[in-house]
């Protein structure tokens, strides 16, 4: 795969795009640990807050307004699949 590096295996991130030109505005990565991330559903609240699920880690992350790492919003084994 073009651009793939083995060091990126198991890494996941959320990208913000400019819909007018497709330019990437921001990259926010899932925290690195021994379990590979599996980001899935994305929810954008009316307030602009963005949440994203990780069914492998059993976590819902919040995309911070500042910074480049997702923050744990909720954690439960019931979120695993």
C-alpha positions as CSV (number, residue, x, y, z in Angstrom):
1,X,0.0,0.0,0.0
2,X,1.4,3.4,-0.9
3,X,2.6,5.4,2.0
4,X,2.3,2.5,4.5
5,X,5.0,2.0,7.1
6,X,5.1,-1.0,9.5
7,X,5.5,1.4,12.4
8,X,1.9,2.7,11.7
9,X,0.4,-0.8,12.2
10,X,-2.4,-0.6,14.7
11,X,-2.4,3.2,14.8
12,X,-5.6,5.2,14.2
13,X,-6.6,8.8,13.9
14,X,-9.4,11.2,13.1
15,X,-8.8,13.8,10.3
16,X,-10.5,17.1,9.9
17,X,-10.9,18.2,6.2
18,X,-11.7,21.5,4.5
19,X,-14.7,20.3,2.4
20,X,-14.1,22.9,-0.2
21,X,-10.7,21.7,-1.3
22,X,-10.1,18.4,0.5
23,X,-7.1,19.7,2.4
24,X,-6.4,18.0,5.8
25,X,-6.7,20.7,8.5
26,X,-6.0,18.6,11.5
27,X,-4.9,15.1,12.6
28,X,-5.9,13.7,16.1
29,X,-4.4,10.3,16.9
30,X,-5.6,7.6,19.2
31,X,-3.4,7.0,22.2
32,X,-0.7,4.4,21.6
33,X,-0.6,1.3,23.8
34,X,-0.3,-2.5,23.4
35,X,-3.8,-2.9,21.9
36,X,-4.3,-1.7,18.3
37,X,-7.1,0.9,18.0
38,X,-10.2,0.2,15.9
39,X,-12.0,3.5,15.5
40,X,-15.6,3.2,14.2
41,X,-18.6,5.4,14.8
42,X,-18.3,9.1,14.8
43,X,-20.8,11.5,16.4
44,X,-20.8,15.3,16.0
45,X,-22.9,17.0,18.7
46,X,-24.8,20.3,18.0
47,X,-22.2,21.9,20.3
48,X,-19.4,20.8,17.8
49,X,-18.0,18.2,20.2
50,X,-16.9,15.1,18.3
51,X,-16.9,11.6,19.8
52,X,-15.6,8.4,18.2
53,X,-15.9,4.8,19.4
54,X,-13.1,2.3,19.6
55,X,-14.7,-1.2,19.8
56,X,-11.4,-3.0,20.3
57,X,-10.4,-1.0,23.4
58,X,-14.0,-0.5,24.7
59,X,-13.6,3.3,24.7
60,X,-15.4,6.3,23.5
61,X,-12.9,9.1,22.8
62,X,-13.5,12.9,22.6
63,X,-11.7,14.9,20.0
64,X,-10.2,17.8,22.0
65,X,-10.6,21.4,20.7
66,X,-6.8,21.8,21.2
67,X,-4.1,19.1,21.0
68,X,-3.4,16.2,18.8
69,X,-4.4,13.1,20.9
70,X,-7.9,11.7,21.5
71,X,-9.1,11.9,25.1
72,X,-11.0,9.1,26.9
73,X,-14.6,10.2,27.3
74,X,-16.0,6.8,28.5
75,X,-14.7,3.3,29.0
76,X,-16.6,0.0,29.4
77,X,-16.2,-3.6,28.4
78,X,-19.7,-3.4,27.1
79,X,-18.3,-1.2,24.3
80,X,-16.1,-4.0,23.0
81,X,-17.1,-6.1,20.0
